Amino acid sequence: MGQLIYVIEDDPAIRGELVEVLERQGFAVEAARTFDHLVEDIQRAAPSLVLLDLTLPGTDGQFVCRELRAVSSVPIIVLTSRTTEVDEVMSMTLGADDFIPKPYSSRVLVARIQALLRRTAPDDQGRVLEHAGLSLDLARSVASAAGGQVELTKNEMRILALLMQRAGTIVSREAIMRDLWDSDAFVDDNTLTVNINRLRATLEKIGVTGYLVTHRGRGYSV
């Protein structure tokens, strides 16, 4: 079996279908059967990626997303029938890496999982980017400045790394979305704005303000 996917879905039929689809693609799969201690269960399983429903018995998937992101940078895909813009924006704000509404295409789901796993693969061991007083350790997903250091989510790191690698030039929103999600066809434009704002807020924790520059109608730069 390949990488482990942890499935959090309370509907037995949908859960069984997900397990079957993923195992057929060569993934190892562990599915939650109870929902009382999900963060602890996920940490114990140490998966490569989490598929998270929002409507769960006794809890809410957005709460789980927030609690999990506080202790882990594991990639999270929200897979849900709650498809309002508010649900999508809130999920991404709380730390989800992707948002897929139900009903979904199995082929699209697998493609999105594979894309997320590719872009979060640890292929930058020992590499550090530096620009304008900020350092980015790609192996540890940690940004450092005179004010200290802070751990970044996968999306935050990808955005910051892309902008630092192209320091002094404007990177279009489309280019950033392609780098993050392999295709801008599936992604609401507002989702990128949410991720940019999250990155700004994270950098502010170490005293870095004004680092990301918005160029209206063109993109971003550092």
Accessible surface in RSA format (square Angstrom, percent):
REM  Atomic radii and reference values for relative SASA: ProtOr
REM  Chains: A
REM  Algorithm: Lee & Richards
REM  Probe-radius: 1.40
REM  Slices: 20
REM RES _ NUM      All-atoms   Total-Side   Main-Chain    Non-polar    All polar
REM                ABS   REL    ABS   REL    ABS   REL    ABS   REL    ABS   REL
RES MET A   1   169.69  87.9  86.66  57.4  83.03 197.7  90.03  76.5  79.66 105.5
RES GLY A   2    45.23  55.8   0.00   N/A  45.23  55.8  31.93  87.6  13.30  29.8
RES GLN A   3    91.87  51.4  81.17  59.3  10.70  25.5  34.20  72.8  57.67  43.7
RES LEU A   4    39.42  22.0  37.08  26.5   2.34   5.9  37.08  26.0   2.34   6.3
RES ILE A   5     0.00   0.0   0.00   0.0   0.00   0.0   0.00   0.0   0.00   0.0
RES TYR A   6     4.70   2.2   4.70   2.7   0.00   0.0   0.00   0.0   4.70   5.8
RES VAL A   7     0.41   0.3   0.41   0.4   0.00   0.0   0.41   0.4   0.00   0.0
RES ILE A   8     1.28   0.7   0.12   0.1   1.16   2.8   0.12   0.1   1.16   3.1
RES GLU A   9     3.87   2.2   3.87   2.9   0.00   0.0   1.38   2.7   2.49   2.0
RES ASP A  10    53.88  37.7  40.74  40.5  13.14  31.1   3.70   8.7  50.19  50.1
RES ASP A  11    57.02  39.9  53.14  52.9   3.88   9.2  12.39  29.2  44.64  44.5
RES PRO A  12    95.29  69.4  86.77  79.1   8.52  31.0  87.33  72.1   7.96  49.4
RES ALA A  13    79.41  73.0  59.43  91.7  19.98  45.4  71.52 100.7   7.89  20.9
RES ILE A  14    51.04  29.0  49.29  36.7   1.75   4.2  51.04  36.8   0.00   0.0
RES ARG A  15    27.92  11.7  27.92  14.2   0.00   0.0   1.39   1.9  26.53  16.1
RES GLY A  16    39.52  48.7   0.00   N/A  39.52  48.7  34.01  93.3   5.51  12.3
RES GLU A  17    88.16  50.6  82.51  62.4   5.65  13.4  28.01  54.2  60.15  49.1
RES LEU A  18     1.77   1.0   1.77   1.3   0.00   0.0   1.77   1.2   0.00   0.0
RES VAL A  19    32.99  21.7  32.99  29.9   0.00   0.0  32.99  28.7   0.00   0.0
RES GLU A  20   105.99  60.9 100.42  76.0   5.57  13.3  34.89  67.5  71.11  58.1
RES VAL A  21    10.52   6.9  10.34   9.4   0.18   0.4  10.34   9.0   0.18   0.5
RES LEU A  22     0.00   0.0   0.00   0.0   0.00   0.0   0.00   0.0   0.00   0.0
RES GLU A  23    72.85  41.8  61.15  46.3  11.70  27.9   9.59  18.5  63.26  51.6
RES ARG A  24   154.95  65.1 119.40  60.9  35.55  84.6  74.49 101.8  80.46  48.8
RES GLN A  25    90.34  50.5  62.27  45.5  28.07  66.8   5.39  11.5  84.95  64.4
RES GLY A  26    37.54  46.3   0.00   N/A  37.54  46.3  31.83  87.4   5.71  12.8
RES PHE A  27    14.08   7.0  14.08   8.7   0.00   0.0  14.08   8.5   0.00   0.0
RES ALA A  28    22.99  21.1  21.78  33.6   1.20   2.7  22.99  32.4   0.00   0.0
RES VAL A  29    28.81  19.0   0.39   0.3  28.42  68.5   0.39   0.3  28.42  77.1
RES GLU A  30    54.48  31.3  50.81  38.4   3.67   8.7  26.67  51.6  27.81  22.7
RES ALA A  31    16.83  15.5   2.17   3.3  14.66  33.4   2.17   3.0  14.66  38.8
RES ALA A  32     3.51   3.2   0.12   0.2   3.40   7.7   3.51   4.9   0.00   0.0
RES ARG A  33   166.62  70.0 140.46  71.6  26.16  62.3  62.30  85.1 104.32  63.2
RES THR A  34    86.21  61.3  81.58  82.7   4.63  11.0  63.39  85.1  22.82  34.5
RES PHE A  35    25.99  13.0  16.31  10.1   9.68  25.2  16.35   9.9   9.64  27.6
RES ASP A  36   118.96  83.3  88.31  87.9  30.64  72.5  19.52  45.9  99.44  99.2
RES HIS A  37   115.54  63.1 112.60  78.3   2.95   7.5  77.92  80.3  37.62  43.8
RES LEU A  38     7.21   4.0   2.81   2.0   4.40  11.0   2.81   2.0   4.40  11.8
RES VAL A  39    26.52  17.5  25.58  23.2   0.94   2.3  25.58  22.2   0.94   2.6
RES GLU A  40   103.75  59.6  97.75  74.0   6.00  14.3  52.50 101.6  51.25  41.8
RES ASP A  41    34.70  24.3  34.45  34.3   0.25   0.6   2.69   6.3  32.01  31.9
RES ILE A  42     2.55   1.5   2.55   1.9   0.00   0.0   2.55   1.8   0.00   0.0
RES GLN A  43    91.84  51.4  69.29  50.6  22.55  53.7  27.91  59.4  63.93  48.5
RES ARG A  44   155.82  65.4 123.07  62.7  32.76  78.0  84.21 115.1  71.61  43.4
RES ALA A  45    16.55  15.2   0.00   0.0  16.55  37.6   4.94   7.0  11.61  30.8
RES ALA A  46    79.25  72.9  51.70  79.8  27.55  62.7  59.99  84.5  19.26  51.0
RES PRO A  47    16.09  11.7   3.02   2.8  13.07  47.5   3.17   2.6  12.92  80.3
RES SER A  48    36.21  30.6  23.59  31.5  12.62  29.1  13.82  29.4  22.39  31.4
RES LEU A  49     0.00   0.0   0.00   0.0   0.00   0.0   0.00   0.0   0.00   0.0
RES VAL A  50     0.23   0.2   0.23   0.2   0.00   0.0   0.23   0.2   0.00   0.0
RES LEU A  51     2.15   1.2   1.46   1.0   0.69   1.7   1.88   1.3   0.27   0.7
RES LEU A  52     0.57   0.3   0.43   0.3   0.14   0.4   0.43   0.3   0.14   0.4
RES ASP A  53     8.24   5.8   7.13   7.1   1.11   2.6   0.65   1.5   7.60   7.6
RES LEU A  54     0.20   0.1   0.19   0.1   0.00   0.0   0.19   0.1   0.00   0.0
RES THR A  55    76.55  54.4  73.86  74.9   2.68   6.4  71.22  95.7   5.33   8.1
RES LEU A  56    12.09   6.7   0.00   0.0  12.09  30.4   1.78   1.3  10.31  27.8
RES PRO A  57    70.78  51.6  52.29  47.7  18.49  67.2  64.66  53.4   6.12  38.0
RES GLY A  58    91.85 113.3   0.00   N/A  91.85 113.3  45.36 124.5  46.49 104.1
RES THR A  59    40.54  28.8  16.51  16.7  24.03  57.3  23.88  32.1  16.67  25.2
RES ASP A  60    47.12  33.0  45.56  45.3   1.55   3.7  28.51  67.1  18.61  18.6
RES GLY A  61     0.00   0.0   0.00   N/A   0.00   0.0   0.00   0.0   0.00   0.0
RES GLN A  62    23.38  13.1  23.38  17.1   0.00   0.0   4.51   9.6  18.87  14.3
RES PHE A  63   101.31  50.7  95.69  59.3   5.62  14.6  99.76  60.5   1.54   4.4
RES VAL A  64     6.52   4.3   5.96   5.4   0.56   1.3   6.52   5.7   0.00   0.0
RES CYS A  65     0.30   0.2   0.30   0.3   0.00   0.0   0.30   0.8   0.00   0.0
RES ARG A  66   119.63  50.2 117.52  59.9   2.12   5.0  39.75  54.3  79.89  48.4
RES GLU A  67    65.38  37.5  63.58  48.1   1.80   4.3   6.72  13.0  58.66  47.9
RES LEU A  68     0.41   0.2   0.41   0.3   0.00   0.0   0.41   0.3   0.00   0.0
RES ARG A  69    34.92  14.7  21.60  11.0  13.31  31.7  21.16  28.9  13.76   8.3
RES ALA A  70    85.54  78.6  42.09  65.0  43.44  98.8  54.35  76.5  31.19  82.6
RES VAL A  71    84.32  55.5  50.78  46.0  33.55  80.8  60.51  52.6  23.82  64.6
RES SER A  72    32.91  27.8  20.19  26.9  12.72  29.3  17.43  37.1  15.48  21.7
RES SER A  73    30.31  25.6  25.90  34.6   4.42  10.2   3.78   8.0  26.54  37.2
RES VAL A  74    16.65  11.0   8.94   8.1   7.72  18.6  15.13  13.1   1.52   4.1
RES PRO A  75     8.87   6.5   8.87   8.1   0.00   0.0   8.87   7.3   0.00   0.0
RES ILE A  76     0.00   0.0   0.00   0.0   0.00   0.0   0.00   0.0   0.00   0.0
RES ILE A  77     0.00   0.0   0.00   0.0   0.00   0.0   0.00   0.0   0.00   0.0
RES VAL A  78     0.18   0.1   0.18   0.2   0.00   0.0   0.18   0.2   0.00   0.0
RES LEU A  79     2.81   1.6   2.50   1.8   0.32   0.8   2.50   1.8   0.32   0.8
RES THR A  80     0.17   0.1   0.17   0.2   0.00   0.0   0.00   0.0   0.17   0.3
RES SER A  81    76.48  64.6  57.53  76.8  18.95  43.7  30.79  65.6  45.70  64.0
RES ARG A  82    68.73  28.9  64.06  32.7   4.67  11.1  38.31  52.4  30.43  18.4
RES THR A  83    70.36  50.0  45.16  45.8  25.20  60.1  13.79  18.5  56.57  85.5
RES THR A  84    80.14  57.0  71.77  72.8   8.38  20.0  77.29 103.8   2.85   4.3
RES GLU A  85   118.96  68.3 106.57  80.6  12.39  29.5  38.82  75.1  80.13  65.4
RES VAL A  86   110.80  72.9 106.78  96.7   4.02   9.7 110.21  95.8   0.59   1.6
RES ASP A  87    18.86  13.2  18.86  18.8   0.00   0.0   0.48   1.1  18.39  18.3
RES GLU A  88    40.56  23.3  40.56  30.7   0.00   0.0   3.10   6.0  37.46  30.6
RES VAL A  89    41.96  27.6  41.12  37.2   0.84   2.0  41.96  36.5   0.00   0.0
RES MET A  90    83.96  43.5  82.80  54.8   1.16   2.8  72.32  61.5  11.64  15.4
RES SER A  91     0.21   0.2   0.21   0.3   0.00   0.0   0.21   0.4   0.00   0.0
RES MET A  92     2.20   1.1   2.20   1.5   0.00   0.0   1.42   1.2   0.78   1.0
RES THR A  93    63.74  45.3  51.75  52.5  11.99  28.6  46.02  61.8  17.72  26.8
RES LEU A  94    39.28  21.9  31.43  22.5   7.85  19.7  35.30  24.8   3.98  10.7
RES GLY A  95     1.37   1.7   0.00   N/A   1.37   1.7   1.34   3.7   0.03   0.1
RES ALA A  96     0.19   0.2   0.00   0.0   0.19   0.4   0.00   0.0   0.19   0.5
RES ASP A  97     0.51   0.4   0.51   0.5   0.00   0.0   0.00   0.0   0.51   0.5
RES ASP A  98     7.10   5.0   6.95   6.9   0.15   0.3   0.15   0.3   6.95   6.9
RES PHE A  99    14.34   7.2   6.82   4.2   7.52  19.6   6.82   4.1   7.52  21.5
RES ILE A 100     6.32   3.6   6.32   4.7   0.00   0.0   6.32   4.6   0.00   0.0
RES PRO A 101    64.18  46.8  62.79  57.2   1.39   5.1  62.79  51.8   1.39   8.6
RES LYS A 102    32.03  15.6  19.82  12.2  12.21  29.1  13.99  12.6  18.04  19.2
RES PRO A 103   137.78 100.4 114.56 104.4  23.23  84.4 119.89  99.0  17.89 111.2
RES TYR A 104    41.15  19.2  11.39   6.5  29.77  77.5  19.26  14.5  21.89  27.0
RES SER A 105    55.33  46.8  39.74  53.0  15.59  35.9  37.81  80.5  17.52  24.5
RES SER A 106    41.15  34.8  35.82  47.8   5.34  12.3  21.05  44.8  20.10  28.2
RES ARG A 107   209.82  88.1 198.78 101.3  11.04  26.3  78.91 107.8 130.91  79.3
RES VAL A 108    48.25  31.8  45.88  41.5   2.37   5.7  48.25  41.9   0.00   0.0
RES LEU A 109     0.17   0.1   0.12   0.1   0.06   0.1   0.12   0.1   0.06   0.1
RES VAL A 110    12.06   7.9  12.06  10.9   0.00   0.0  12.06  10.5   0.00   0.0
RES ALA A 111    53.33  49.0  47.63  73.5   5.70  13.0  50.30  70.8   3.04   8.0
RES ARG A 112    21.13   8.9  19.60  10.0   1.54   3.7   8.50  11.6  12.63   7.7
RES ILE A 113     0.00   0.0   0.00   0.0   0.00   0.0   0.00   0.0   0.00   0.0
RES GLN A 114    68.93  38.5  66.99  49.0   1.95   4.6  15.34  32.6  53.60  40.6
RES ALA A 115     6.41   5.9   6.17   9.5   0.24   0.5   6.17   8.7   0.24   0.6
RES LEU A 116     0.12   0.1   0.12   0.1   0.00   0.0   0.12   0.1   0.00   0.0
RES LEU A 117    14.48   8.1  10.77   7.7   3.70   9.3  11.08   7.8   3.40   9.1
RES ARG A 118   146.32  61.4 129.92  66.2  16.40  39.1  76.55 104.6  69.77  42.3
RES ARG A 119    13.56   5.7   5.35   2.7   8.21  19.6   6.10   8.3   7.46   4.5
RES THR A 120    15.33  10.9   5.01   5.1  10.32  24.6   3.42   4.6  11.91  18.0
RES ALA A 121    45.16  41.5  32.63  50.4  12.53  28.5  36.59  51.5   8.57  22.7
RES PRO A 122   107.73  78.5  83.79  76.4  23.95  87.0  94.85  78.3  12.88  80.1
RES ASP A 123   111.32  78.0  77.84  77.5  33.47  79.2  40.18  94.6  71.14  70.9
RES ASP A 124    39.85  27.9  35.31  35.1   4.53  10.7   5.65  13.3  34.20  34.1
RES GLN A 125   126.25  70.6  99.17  72.5  27.08  64.5  56.14 119.5  70.12  53.2
RES GLY A 126    69.61  85.8   0.00   N/A  69.61  85.8  40.61 111.4  29.00  64.9
RES ARG A 127   106.82  44.8 100.85  51.4   5.97  14.2  41.16  56.2  65.66  39.8
RES VAL A 128    73.62  48.4  47.07  42.6  26.55  64.0  47.07  40.9  26.55  72.0
RES LEU A 129    24.83  13.8  23.10  16.5   1.73   4.3  24.83  17.4   0.00   0.0
RES GLU A 130   133.05  76.4 100.87  76.3  32.18  76.6  28.37  54.9 104.67  85.5
RES HIS A 131    56.60  30.9  48.39  33.6   8.21  21.0  36.05  37.2  20.55  23.9
RES ALA A 132    80.64  74.1  30.76  47.5  49.89 113.5  51.06  71.9  29.59  78.4
RES GLY A 133    69.27  85.4   0.00   N/A  69.27  85.4  45.59 125.1  23.68  53.0
RES LEU A 134     2.48   1.4   1.38   1.0   1.09   2.8   1.53   1.1   0.94   2.5
RES SER A 135    32.49  27.5  32.22  43.0   0.27   0.6  11.95  25.5  20.54  28.8
RES LEU A 136     0.00   0.0   0.00   0.0   0.00   0.0   0.00   0.0   0.00   0.0
RES ASP A 137    27.53  19.3  26.87  26.7   0.66   1.6   6.83  16.1  20.70  20.6
RES LEU A 138    11.67   6.5   3.59   2.6   8.07  20.3   3.59   2.5   8.07  21.7
RES ALA A 139    40.25  37.0  11.09  17.1  29.16  66.3  13.57  19.1  26.68  70.7
RES ARG A 140   129.64  54.4 112.36  57.3  17.29  41.2  66.82  91.3  62.82  38.1
RES SER A 141     7.14   6.0   7.14   9.5   0.00   0.0   7.14  15.2   0.00   0.0
RES VAL A 142    13.17   8.7  12.88  11.7   0.28   0.7  12.88  11.2   0.28   0.8
RES ALA A 143     0.00   0.0   0.00   0.0   0.00   0.0   0.00   0.0   0.00   0.0
RES SER A 144    33.25  28.1  32.14  42.9   1.11   2.6  23.71  50.5   9.54  13.4
RES ALA A 145    25.45  23.4   7.64  11.8  17.81  40.5  15.10  21.3  10.35  27.4
RES ALA A 146   118.85 109.3  69.98 108.0  48.87 111.2  83.60 117.7  35.25  93.4
RES GLY A 147    57.33  70.7   0.00   N/A  57.33  70.7  26.56  72.9  30.77  68.9
RES GLY A 148    34.00  41.9   0.00   N/A  34.00  41.9  33.27  91.3   0.72   1.6
RES GLN A 149   109.60  61.3  85.28  62.3  24.32  57.9  25.88  55.1  83.73  63.5
RES VAL A 150    23.98  15.8  18.70  16.9   5.28  12.7  23.98  20.8   0.00   0.0
RES GLU A 151   107.21  61.6  87.44  66.2  19.77  47.1  29.26  56.6  77.95  63.6
RES LEU A 152     1.44   0.8   0.00   0.0   1.44   3.6   0.99   0.7   0.45   1.2
RES THR A 153    16.71  11.9  15.34  15.6   1.36   3.2  16.31  21.9   0.39   0.6
RES LYS A 154    40.97  20.0  40.23  24.7   0.75   1.8   7.52   6.8  33.45  35.6
RES ASN A 155     0.52   0.4   0.52   0.5   0.00   0.0   0.23   0.5   0.29   0.3
RES GLU A 156     7.66   4.4   7.66   5.8   0.00   0.0   0.06   0.1   7.60   6.2
RES MET A 157    18.55   9.6  18.55  12.3   0.00   0.0  18.55  15.8   0.00   0.0
RES ARG A 158    61.39  25.8  59.50  30.3   1.89   4.5  10.08  13.8  51.31  31.1
RES ILE A 159     0.60   0.3   0.00   0.0   0.60   1.4   0.60   0.4   0.00   0.0
RES LEU A 160     0.00   0.0   0.00   0.0   0.00   0.0   0.00   0.0   0.00   0.0
RES ALA A 161    10.49   9.6  10.49  16.2   0.00   0.0  10.49  14.8   0.00   0.0
RES LEU A 162    12.63   7.0  11.25   8.1   1.37   3.5  12.06   8.5   0.57   1.5
RES LEU A 163     0.84   0.5   0.18   0.1   0.67   1.7   0.26   0.2   0.58   1.6
RES MET A 164    13.15   6.8   0.92   0.6  12.23  29.1   0.93   0.8  12.22  16.2
RES GLN A 165    89.10  49.8  52.01  38.0  37.09  88.3  24.76  52.7  64.34  48.8
RES ARG A 166   112.14  47.1 104.52  53.3   7.62  18.1  35.66  48.7  76.48  46.3
RES ALA A 167    39.26  36.1  15.67  24.2  23.59  53.7  15.93  22.4  23.33  61.8
RES GLY A 168    69.49  85.7   0.00   N/A  69.49  85.7  36.26  99.5  33.23  74.4
RES THR A 169    76.67  54.5  70.52  71.5   6.14  14.6  72.86  97.9   3.80   5.7
RES ILE A 170    56.57  32.2  29.55  22.0  27.02  65.1  29.55  21.3  27.02  73.3
RES VAL A 171     2.99   2.0   0.59   0.5   2.41   5.8   2.99   2.6   0.00   0.0
RES SER A 172    38.29  32.4  34.56  46.1   3.74   8.6  27.41  58.4  10.89  15.3
RES ARG A 173    44.39  18.6  44.11  22.5   0.28   0.7  33.44  45.7  10.95   6.6
RES GLU A 174    86.46  49.6  86.46  65.4   0.00   0.0  33.34  64.5  53.13  43.4
RES ALA A 175    17.50  16.1  13.03  20.1   4.47  10.2  13.81  19.4   3.69   9.8
RES ILE A 176     0.48   0.3   0.48   0.4   0.00   0.0   0.48   0.3   0.00   0.0
RES MET A 177    11.77   6.1  11.77   7.8   0.00   0.0  11.77  10.0   0.00   0.0
RES ARG A 178   122.67  51.5 117.34  59.8   5.33  12.7  45.20  61.8  77.47  47.0
RES ASP A 179    46.25  32.4  36.00  35.8  10.25  24.2  14.05  33.1  32.19  32.1
RES LEU A 180     0.66   0.4   0.66   0.5   0.00   0.0   0.66   0.5   0.00   0.0
RES TRP A 181     7.56   3.0   3.26   1.6   4.30  10.1   2.22   1.2   5.34   8.7
RES ASP A 182    70.13  49.1  42.67  42.5  27.46  64.9  23.26  54.7  46.87  46.7
RES SER A 183    34.82  29.4  30.96  41.3   3.86   8.9  24.38  51.9  10.44  14.6
RES ASP A 184    51.56  36.1  40.51  40.3  11.05  26.1   5.33  12.5  46.23  46.1
RES ALA A 185    85.90  79.0  45.44  70.1  40.46  92.0  56.09  79.0  29.82  79.0
RES PHE A 186   109.01  54.5  80.63  49.9  28.38  73.9  87.55  53.1  21.46  61.4
RES VAL A 187    20.67  13.6   4.65   4.2  16.01  38.6   8.03   7.0  12.64  34.3
RES ASP A 188    72.59  50.8  58.65  58.4  13.94  33.0  22.69  53.4  49.90  49.8
RES ASP A 189    76.53  53.6  71.60  71.3   4.93  11.7  35.55  83.7  40.97  40.9
RES ASN A 190    55.24  38.1  51.40  49.7   3.83   9.2  19.42  46.7  35.82  34.6
RES THR A 191     7.13   5.1   6.07   6.1   1.07   2.5   4.53   6.1   2.60   3.9
RES LEU A 192     0.00   0.0   0.00   0.0   0.00   0.0   0.00   0.0   0.00   0.0
RES THR A 193    46.05  32.8  46.05  46.7   0.00   0.0  36.51  49.0   9.55  14.4
RES VAL A 194    14.26   9.4  12.43  11.3   1.83   4.4  13.97  12.1   0.29   0.8
RES ASN A 195     0.01   0.0   0.00   0.0   0.01   0.0   0.01   0.0   0.00   0.0
RES ILE A 196     1.08   0.6   1.08   0.8   0.00   0.0   1.08   0.8   0.00   0.0
RES ASN A 197    77.44  53.4  71.68  69.3   5.76  13.9  25.21  60.7  52.23  50.5
RES ARG A 198    24.86  10.4  19.62  10.0   5.25  12.5  19.28  26.4   5.58   3.4
RES LEU A 199     0.00   0.0   0.00   0.0   0.00   0.0   0.00   0.0   0.00   0.0
RES ARG A 200    67.94  28.5  65.71  33.5   2.23   5.3  38.80  53.0  29.14  17.7
RES ALA A 201    52.12  47.9  47.01  72.5   5.12  11.6  48.15  67.8   3.97  10.5
RES THR A 202    11.09   7.9  10.99  11.1   0.10   0.2   2.07   2.8   9.02  13.6
RES LEU A 203     2.04   1.1   2.04   1.5   0.00   0.0   2.04   1.4   0.00   0.0
RES GLU A 204    98.40  56.5  82.25  62.2  16.15  38.4  17.73  34.3  80.67  65.9
RES LYS A 205   153.52  74.9 114.46  70.2  39.06  93.0  74.91  67.4  78.61  83.7
RES ILE A 206     8.43   4.8   4.90   3.7   3.53   8.5   6.53   4.7   1.90   5.1
RES GLY A 207    60.32  74.4   0.00   N/A  60.32  74.4  31.55  86.6  28.77  64.4
RES VAL A 208    21.92  14.4  15.90  14.4   6.02  14.5  19.46  16.9   2.46   6.7
RES THR A 209   101.06  71.9  75.84  76.9  25.21  60.1  46.67  62.7  54.39  82.2
RES GLY A 210    70.88  87.4   0.00   N/A  70.88  87.4  38.96 106.9  31.92  71.5
RES TYR A 211    26.23  12.2  14.70   8.4  11.53  30.0  20.71  15.6   5.52   6.8
RES LEU A 212     8.17   4.5   0.40   0.3   7.76  19.5   0.40   0.3   7.76  20.9
RES VAL A 213    66.23  43.6  63.17  57.2   3.06   7.4  66.23  57.5   0.00   0.0
RES THR A 214    65.59  46.7  42.84  43.4  22.75  54.2  38.49  51.7  27.10  41.0
RES HIS A 215    49.02  26.8  42.19  29.3   6.84  17.5  33.34  34.4  15.68  18.2
RES ARG A 216   220.75  92.7 194.51  99.2  26.24  62.5  73.81 100.9 146.94  89.1
RES GLY A 217    90.00 111.0   0.00   N/A  90.00 111.0  44.35 121.7  45.64 102.2
RES ARG A 218   152.38  64.0 138.38  70.5  13.99  33.3  50.14  68.5 102.24  62.0
RES GLY A 219     2.19   2.7   0.00   N/A   2.19   2.7   0.92   2.5   1.27   2.8
RES TYR A 220    10.10   4.7  10.10   5.7   0.00   0.0   1.78   1.3   8.31  10.2
RES SER A 221    12.03  10.2  11.60  15.5   0.43   1.0   3.86   8.2   8.17  11.4
RES VAL A 222    22.34  14.7   0.00   0.0  22.34  53.8  14.24  12.4   8.10  22.0
END  Absolute sums over single chains surface
CHAIN  1 A    10317.8       7718.3       2599.5       5442.7       4875.1
END  Absolute sums over all chains
TOTAL         10317.8       7718.3       2599.5       5442.7       4875.1
